[in-house]
Amino acid sequence: MSEERRGILLGVAAYACWGLFPLYWPLLEPAQPMEIVAHRIVWSLVFVLLILLIRRRWAWLRAVAHDRRRLGLLVVAAVVISVNWGMYIWGVNSGHVVETSLGYFINPLVTVLIGVLLLGERLRRLQWWAVALAAVAVAVLTVDYGRPPWIALVLAFSFATYGLAKKKVALPAVESLAVETALLALPAVLLLAALQGRGTAEFGHASAGLALLLVGAGVVTAIPLLLFGAAAPRIPLSTMGLMQYLTPVMQFLIGVLVRHEAMPTSRWVGFTLVWGALVLLSADSLHAARQRAVDRRLGTLAPVTP
């Protein structure tokens, strides 16, 4: 099997795992979202530390510890991913799976917008059309829901901010998750201790099966990251960009077909507009990738002048 084909299979597996998350979090009820997030943080840290112990990869830690800029970015990443996790789990367990999928559909568009607002990037024509179409979609969905689709917007903006911070940090996925969860571990442990003290914690008071599922939250968090980390070096970025839509598609289908959430005509219109914006964005990305490939070939073949 070629490396690219292996990378595609690993990438599909990673995005499919993320796509199945709406089936996992309801299994943790009656635990409340904050307790679930706290357990997810603690057990993710335990799991990734075990991976790092097995790999014996610690050289990066000193470099990060002495780099205030990277530490600051990792603090930002830790905060926004905790917001993202909490909102996602609350949304899924509150019957808003379709709206959570919308958050990850519009995430690439929000990422483009952040590039313009924070990094001074210039949009190409198709990108402008995609962003404009997404804005119309949000307006349509605001009318449909009777409120802005704030669950989707919080998920999209928090994950886009997380992606920006991770890009600036330039640290592999497992190592980055280890630092992020370590930064969040103390607040998470204090929260769990407070819940135990109040007698409102489910861990240790409900069934052993629920306790194991709460521990498993760390495993299901880390496994897709490992798969993604193995896939990314093996396949082109443009391919990975298209594969990312597998996750919200699966979440959307789970919301509609498994959780039987309502999809009135106006909501279908809003989602169709979002999907149209993603088609434009994907077409632009593929065209840009092909153009870069052509430019590289021309640069390689260009004659060398004295």
Sine and cosine of phi, psi and omega as CSV:
sin_phi,cos_phi,sin_psi,cos_psi,sin_omega,cos_omega
0.00,0.00,0.73,-0.68,-0.01,-1.00
-0.93,0.36,0.36,-0.93,0.01,-1.00
-0.89,0.45,-0.62,0.78,-0.01,-1.00
-0.91,0.40,-0.66,0.75,0.01,-1.00
-0.91,0.41,-0.64,0.77,0.06,-1.00
-0.88,0.47,-0.65,0.76,0.02,-1.00
-0.89,0.45,-0.64,0.77,0.02,-1.00
-0.90,0.44,-0.69,0.72,0.02,-1.00
-0.89,0.45,-0.66,0.75,0.03,-1.00
-0.91,0.41,-0.65,0.76,0.02,-1.00
-0.90,0.43,-0.69,0.72,0.05,-1.00
-0.87,0.49,-0.67,0.75,0.02,-1.00
-0.88,0.47,-0.66,0.75,0.00,-1.00
-0.89,0.45,-0.78,0.63,-0.04,-1.00
-0.93,0.37,-0.50,0.86,0.06,-1.00
-0.93,0.37,-0.63,0.77,0.07,-1.00
-0.86,0.51,-0.74,0.68,0.03,-1.00
-0.89,0.46,-0.59,0.81,0.00,-1.00
-0.92,0.40,-0.41,0.91,-0.02,-1.00
-1.00,0.01,-0.05,1.00,-0.02,-1.00
-0.81,0.59,-0.60,0.80,0.01,-1.00
-0.88,0.47,-0.26,0.97,0.06,-1.00
-1.00,0.04,-0.35,0.94,-0.08,-1.00
-1.00,0.05,-0.75,0.66,-0.14,-0.99
-0.88,0.47,-0.59,0.81,0.06,-1.00
-0.89,0.46,-0.37,0.93,0.03,-1.00
-0.92,0.39,-0.32,0.95,-0.06,-1.00
-1.00,0.02,-0.08,1.00,0.09,-1.00
-0.93,0.36,0.56,-0.83,0.30,0.96
-1.00,0.02,0.21,0.98,0.09,-1.00
-0.85,0.52,0.67,-0.75,-0.02,-1.00
-0.98,0.19,0.40,-0.92,-0.06,-1.00
-0.79,0.61,-0.65,0.76,-0.03,-1.00
-0.91,0.42,-0.62,0.78,0.05,-1.00
-0.92,0.39,-0.64,0.76,0.03,-1.00
-0.89,0.46,-0.71,0.70,0.00,-1.00
-0.88,0.47,-0.68,0.73,0.00,-1.00
-0.88,0.48,-0.70,0.72,0.05,-1.00
-0.91,0.42,-0.62,0.79,0.02,-1.00
-0.87,0.49,-0.66,0.75,0.02,-1.00
-0.91,0.42,-0.78,0.63,-0.09,-1.00
-0.89,0.45,-0.74,0.67,-0.09,-1.00
-0.98,0.22,-0.42,0.91,0.15,-0.99
-0.90,0.43,-0.68,0.73,0.03,-1.00
-0.87,0.49,-0.72,0.69,0.01,-1.00
-0.86,0.51,-0.69,0.72,-0.07,-1.00
-0.92,0.38,-0.71,0.70,-0.04,-1.00
-0.94,0.33,-0.52,0.85,0.08,-1.00
-0.90,0.43,-0.62,0.78,0.08,-1.00
-0.88,0.48,-0.66,0.75,0.03,-1.00
-0.89,0.46,-0.70,0.72,0.00,-1.00
-0.92,0.40,-0.58,0.82,0.06,-1.00
-0.90,0.44,-0.66,0.75,0.02,-1.00
-0.91,0.42,-0.67,0.74,-0.02,-1.00
-0.98,0.21,-0.31,0.95,-0.06,-1.00
0.82,0.57,0.74,0.67,-0.01,-1.00
-0.92,-0.39,0.99,-0.12,-0.04,-1.00
-0.79,-0.61,-0.09,1.00,-0.09,-1.00
-0.87,0.49,-0.53,0.85,-0.03,-1.00
-0.91,0.41,-0.41,0.91,-0.14,-0.99
-0.90,0.44,-0.66,0.75,-0.01,-1.00
-0.90,0.43,-0.66,0.75,0.00,-1.00
-0.89,0.46,-0.66,0.75,0.00,-1.00
-0.93,0.36,-0.67,0.75,-0.04,-1.00
-0.89,0.46,-0.46,0.89,-0.03,-1.00
-0.99,-0.16,0.15,0.99,-0.01,-1.00
-0.89,-0.45,0.99,-0.15,-0.07,-1.00
-0.89,0.46,-0.58,0.82,-0.01,-1.00
-0.90,0.44,-0.73,0.68,0.00,-1.00
-0.91,0.41,-0.62,0.78,0.03,-1.00
-0.90,0.45,-0.66,0.75,0.04,-1.00
-0.88,0.48,-0.67,0.74,0.03,-1.00
-0.91,0.41,-0.60,0.80,0.02,-1.00
-0.94,0.35,-0.54,0.84,0.11,-0.99
-0.89,0.45,-0.71,0.71,0.05,-1.00
-0.87,0.50,-0.72,0.69,0.00,-1.00
-0.86,0.50,-0.67,0.74,-0.02,-1.00
-0.90,0.44,-0.69,0.73,-0.03,-1.00
-0.91,0.42,-0.75,0.67,-0.08,-1.00
-0.95,0.32,-0.52,0.85,0.02,-1.00
-0.96,0.28,-0.49,0.87,0.08,-1.00
-0.93,0.37,-0.62,0.79,0.09,-1.00
-0.89,0.46,-0.69,0.72,0.00,-1.00
-0.88,0.48,-0.74,0.67,0.00,-1.00
-0.88,0.48,-0.72,0.70,-0.03,-1.00
-0.89,0.45,-0.70,0.71,0.00,-1.00
-0.91,0.41,-0.65,0.76,-0.04,-1.00
-0.91,0.42,-0.74,0.68,-0.02,-1.00
-0.90,0.43,-0.67,0.74,0.04,-1.00
-0.88,0.47,-0.69,0.72,-0.02,-1.00
-0.88,0.48,-0.72,0.70,-0.01,-1.00
-0.90,0.44,-0.74,0.67,-0.08,-1.00
-0.98,0.22,-0.12,0.99,0.06,-1.00
-0.97,-0.23,0.15,0.99,0.06,-1.00
0.99,0.10,0.49,0.87,0.01,-1.00
-0.85,-0.53,0.68,0.73,-0.03,-1.00
-0.89,0.46,-0.66,0.75,0.00,-1.00
-0.87,0.49,-0.68,0.73,-0.01,-1.00
-0.93,0.36,-0.57,0.83,0.07,-1.00
-0.91,0.42,-0.60,0.80,0.05,-1.00
-0.90,0.44,-0.58,0.81,0.05,-1.00
-0.86,0.52,-0.62,0.78,0.02,-1.00
-0.84,0.54,-0.65,0.76,-0.03,-1.00
-1.00,0.10,-0.35,0.94,0.17,-0.99
-0.92,0.39,-0.69,0.73,-0.08,-1.00
-1.00,0.05,-0.09,1.00,-0.01,-1.00
-0.82,0.57,-0.70,0.72,0.03,-1.00
-0.87,0.49,-0.57,0.82,0.01,-1.00
-0.94,0.34,-0.62,0.78,0.06,-1.00
-0.91,0.41,-0.61,0.79,0.04,-1.00
-0.87,0.49,-0.68,0.73,0.06,-1.00
-0.88,0.48,-0.68,0.73,-0.02,-1.00
-0.90,0.44,-0.65,0.76,0.04,-1.00
-0.90,0.44,-0.60,0.80,0.06,-1.00
-0.86,0.52,-0.60,0.80,0.02,-1.00
-0.96,0.29,-0.73,0.68,-0.13,-0.99
-0.97,0.26,-0.59,0.81,-0.11,-0.99
-0.96,-0.27,-0.49,0.87,-0.08,-1.00
-0.95,-0.30,-0.03,1.00,0.03,-1.00
0.94,0.35,0.40,0.92,0.00,-1.00
-0.97,0.25,0.46,-0.89,0.04,-1.00
-0.97,-0.24,0.72,-0.70,0.00,-1.00
-0.99,0.10,0.63,-0.78,0.16,-0.99
-0.99,0.16,0.20,-0.98,-0.14,-0.99
-0.83,0.56,-0.75,0.66,-0.02,-1.00
-0.89,0.45,-0.57,0.82,0.04,-1.00
-0.91,0.42,-0.65,0.76,0.06,-1.00
-0.87,0.49,-0.71,0.71,0.01,-1.00
-0.89,0.46,-0.64,0.77,0.00,-1.00
-0.89,0.45,-0.71,0.70,0.00,-1.00
-0.90,0.43,-0.67,0.74,0.02,-1.00
-0.89,0.45,-0.67,0.74,0.02,-1.00
-0.91,0.42,-0.62,0.78,0.04,-1.00
-0.91,0.42,-0.61,0.79,0.04,-1.00
-0.89,0.46,-0.66,0.75,0.05,-1.00
-0.89,0.45,-0.66,0.75,0.01,-1.00
-0.87,0.49,-0.69,0.72,0.02,-1.00
-0.89,0.46,-0.63,0.77,0.04,-1.00
-0.89,0.46,-0.69,0.72,0.01,-1.00
-0.89,0.46,-0.69,0.72,-0.02,-1.00
-0.94,0.34,-0.49,0.87,0.09,-1.00
-0.89,0.46,-0.68,0.73,0.06,-1.00
-0.91,0.41,-0.66,0.75,-0.04,-1.00
-0.90,0.44,-0.75,0.66,-0.04,-1.00
-0.98,0.22,-0.32,0.95,-0.11,-0.99
0.98,0.19,0.21,0.98,0.00,-1.00
-0.27,-0.96,0.35,-0.94,0.12,-0.99
-0.87,0.49,0.56,-0.83,0.04,-1.00
-0.96,0.28,0.94,0.35,-0.20,-0.98
-0.93,0.36,-0.47,0.88,0.06,-1.00
-0.88,0.47,-0.74,0.67,0.02,-1.00
-0.90,0.44,-0.66,0.75,-0.04,-1.00
-0.92,0.40,-0.66,0.75,0.04,-1.00
-0.89,0.45,-0.69,0.72,0.02,-1.00
-0.89,0.46,-0.71,0.71,-0.05,-1.00
-0.92,0.40,-0.73,0.68,-0.05,-1.00
-0.95,0.31,-0.60,0.80,0.02,-1.00
-0.92,0.38,-0.66,0.75,-0.03,-1.00
-0.96,0.30,-0.57,0.82,0.06,-1.00
-0.91,0.41,-0.65,0.76,0.06,-1.00
-0.90,0.44,-0.66,0.75,0.06,-1.00
-0.86,0.51,-0.71,0.70,0.02,-1.00
-0.88,0.47,-0.63,0.78,0.02,-1.00
-0.90,0.43,-0.71,0.71,0.01,-1.00
-0.89,0.45,-0.67,0.74,-0.01,-1.00
-0.91,0.42,-0.61,0.80,0.03,-1.00
-0.89,0.45,-0.65,0.76,-0.01,-1.00
-0.94,0.33,-0.56,0.83,-0.01,-1.00
-0.95,0.33,-0.62,0.79,0.00,-1.00
0.83,0.56,0.82,0.57,0.02,-1.00
-0.83,-0.56,0.66,-0.75,0.01,-1.00
-0.82,0.57,0.39,-0.92,-0.17,-0.99
-0.85,0.52,-0.74,0.67,-0.07,-1.00
-0.92,0.40,-0.71,0.70,0.02,-1.00
-0.88,0.47,-0.68,0.74,0.01,-1.00
-0.90,0.44,-0.70,0.71,0.01,-1.00
-0.90,0.45,-0.58,0.82,0.03,-1.00
-0.88,0.48,-0.71,0.70,0.00,-1.00
-0.93,0.38,-0.70,0.71,-0.04,-1.00
-0.88,0.48,-0.72,0.69,-0.02,-1.00
-0.95,0.32,-0.52,0.86,0.07,-1.00
-0.90,0.43,-0.64,0.77,0.03,-1.00
-0.91,0.42,-0.51,0.86,-0.04,-1.00
-1.00,-0.07,-0.15,0.99,-0.16,-0.99
-0.89,0.45,-0.70,0.72,-0.05,-1.00
-0.88,0.47,-0.78,0.63,0.07,-1.00
-0.85,0.53,-0.60,0.80,0.00,-1.00
-0.91,0.41,-0.69,0.72,0.00,-1.00
-0.91,0.42,-0.66,0.75,0.03,-1.00
-0.89,0.46,-0.65,0.76,0.04,-1.00
-0.89,0.45,-0.70,0.71,0.00,-1.00
-0.90,0.44,-0.62,0.79,0.04,-1.00
-0.90,0.43,-0.65,0.76,0.02,-1.00
-0.90,0.44,-0.66,0.75,0.02,-1.00
-0.91,0.42,-0.64,0.77,0.05,-1.00
-0.90,0.43,-0.66,0.75,-0.01,-1.00
-0.90,0.43,-0.58,0.82,0.02,-1.00
-0.98,0.17,-0.23,0.97,-0.06,-1.00
0.98,0.21,0.32,0.95,-0.02,-1.00
-0.97,-0.25,0.01,1.00,0.02,-1.00
-0.98,0.22,0.57,-0.82,0.06,-1.00
-1.00,-0.02,-0.49,0.87,-0.02,-1.00
-0.90,0.43,0.84,-0.54,0.00,-1.00
1.00,0.06,-0.18,0.98,-0.01,-1.00
-0.91,-0.42,-0.37,0.93,0.05,-1.00
-0.99,-0.12,-0.45,-0.89,-0.06,-1.00
-0.97,0.26,0.34,-0.94,0.08,-1.00
-0.90,0.44,-0.53,0.85,0.02,-1.00
-0.89,0.46,-0.66,0.75,0.02,-1.00
-0.91,0.40,-0.64,0.77,0.03,-1.00
-0.87,0.49,-0.68,0.73,0.02,-1.00
-0.91,0.42,-0.61,0.79,0.03,-1.00
-0.92,0.39,-0.60,0.80,0.05,-1.00
-0.92,0.40,-0.65,0.76,0.09,-1.00
-0.90,0.44,-0.64,0.77,-0.01,-1.00
-0.90,0.43,-0.28,0.96,0.04,-1.00
-0.86,0.52,-0.55,0.84,0.05,-1.00
-0.94,0.34,-0.62,0.78,0.00,-1.00
-0.92,0.39,-0.72,0.69,-0.04,-1.00
-0.94,0.33,-0.32,0.95,0.10,-1.00
-0.97,0.24,-0.68,0.73,-0.11,-0.99
-0.99,0.17,-0.58,0.81,-0.09,-1.00
-0.86,0.51,-0.75,0.66,0.04,-1.00
-0.87,0.49,-0.55,0.83,0.04,-1.00
-0.91,0.42,-0.64,0.77,0.05,-1.00
-0.90,0.43,-0.68,0.73,0.03,-1.00
-0.90,0.45,-0.68,0.73,0.01,-1.00
-0.90,0.44,-0.68,0.73,0.01,-1.00
-0.88,0.47,-0.54,0.84,0.05,-1.00
-0.98,0.22,-0.48,0.88,-0.05,-1.00
-0.98,0.18,-0.66,0.75,-0.16,-0.99
-0.80,0.59,-0.69,0.72,-0.02,-1.00
-0.95,0.31,-0.24,0.97,-0.15,-0.99
-0.99,-0.11,-0.28,0.96,-0.08,-1.00
-0.77,-0.64,0.42,-0.91,0.00,-1.00
-0.89,0.46,0.50,-0.87,0.00,-1.00
-0.87,0.49,-0.59,0.81,0.01,-1.00
-0.89,0.45,-0.62,0.78,0.04,-1.00
-0.91,0.41,-0.70,0.72,0.03,-1.00
-0.88,0.47,-0.61,0.79,0.02,-1.00
-0.88,0.47,-0.61,0.79,0.03,-1.00
-0.97,0.25,-0.58,0.82,-0.02,-1.00
-0.91,0.41,-0.44,0.90,-0.06,-1.00
-0.87,0.48,-0.38,0.93,-0.01,-1.00
-0.96,0.29,-0.22,0.98,0.03,-1.00
-0.87,0.50,-0.62,0.78,-0.05,-1.00
-0.89,0.46,-0.83,0.55,-0.01,-1.00
-0.92,0.40,-0.48,0.88,0.07,-1.00
-0.88,0.47,-0.72,0.69,0.01,-1.00
-0.90,0.43,-0.66,0.75,0.01,-1.00
-0.90,0.44,-0.67,0.74,0.02,-1.00
-0.87,0.49,-0.72,0.69,-0.01,-1.00
-0.90,0.44,-0.61,0.79,0.05,-1.00
-0.90,0.44,-0.67,0.74,0.01,-1.00
-0.88,0.47,-0.66,0.75,-0.08,-1.00
-0.99,0.13,-0.72,0.69,-0.16,-0.99
-1.00,-0.02,-0.51,0.86,-0.05,-1.00
-0.99,-0.16,-0.74,0.68,-0.02,-1.00
-1.00,0.03,-0.15,0.99,0.07,-1.00
0.82,0.58,0.70,0.71,0.06,-1.00
-0.97,0.25,0.51,-0.86,-0.07,-1.00
-0.92,0.39,0.65,-0.76,0.08,-1.00
-0.71,-0.70,0.98,0.22,0.04,-1.00
-0.91,0.42,0.22,-0.98,-0.06,-1.00
-0.83,0.56,-0.68,0.73,-0.03,-1.00
-0.88,0.47,-0.55,0.83,0.02,-1.00
-0.94,0.33,-0.63,0.78,0.08,-1.00
-0.88,0.48,-0.62,0.78,0.03,-1.00
-0.88,0.47,-0.73,0.69,0.00,-1.00
-0.88,0.48,-0.71,0.70,0.01,-1.00
-0.91,0.41,-0.62,0.79,0.02,-1.00
-0.88,0.48,-0.64,0.77,0.06,-1.00
-0.89,0.45,-0.66,0.75,0.05,-1.00
-0.88,0.47,-0.71,0.70,0.00,-1.00
-0.89,0.45,-0.60,0.80,0.07,-1.00
-0.89,0.46,-0.65,0.76,0.04,-1.00
-0.89,0.45,-0.62,0.78,0.01,-1.00
-0.94,0.35,-0.55,0.83,0.08,-1.00
-0.88,0.47,-0.71,0.70,0.03,-1.00
-0.89,0.46,-0.69,0.72,-0.01,-1.00
-0.91,0.42,-0.66,0.76,0.01,-1.00
-0.92,0.39,-0.65,0.76,0.03,-1.00
-0.88,0.47,-0.66,0.75,0.03,-1.00
-0.90,0.44,-0.68,0.73,-0.01,-1.00
-0.90,0.44,-0.67,0.74,0.02,-1.00
-0.91,0.41,-0.66,0.75,0.03,-1.00
-0.89,0.46,-0.69,0.73,0.00,-1.00
-0.90,0.43,-0.63,0.78,0.01,-1.00
-0.91,0.42,-0.67,0.74,0.03,-1.00
-0.90,0.43,-0.64,0.77,0.00,-1.00
-0.90,0.43,-0.64,0.77,0.05,-1.00
-0.90,0.43,-0.62,0.78,0.02,-1.00
-0.90,0.44,-0.67,0.74,0.04,-1.00
-0.89,0.46,-0.70,0.72,0.00,-1.00
-0.88,0.48,-0.64,0.77,0.02,-1.00
-0.91,0.42,-0.67,0.75,0.01,-1.00
-0.90,0.43,-0.67,0.74,0.01,-1.00
-0.90,0.43,-0.61,0.79,0.03,-1.00
-0.91,0.41,-0.59,0.80,0.02,-1.00
-0.93,0.36,-0.61,0.79,-0.06,-1.00
-1.00,0.06,-0.15,0.99,-0.04,-1.00
-0.89,0.45,0.66,-0.75,0.00,-1.00
-0.92,0.39,0.57,-0.82,0.01,-1.00
-1.00,0.05,0.85,-0.53,-0.01,-1.00
-0.99,-0.10,0.57,-0.82,-0.04,-1.00
-0.94,0.35,0.00,0.00,0.00,0.00
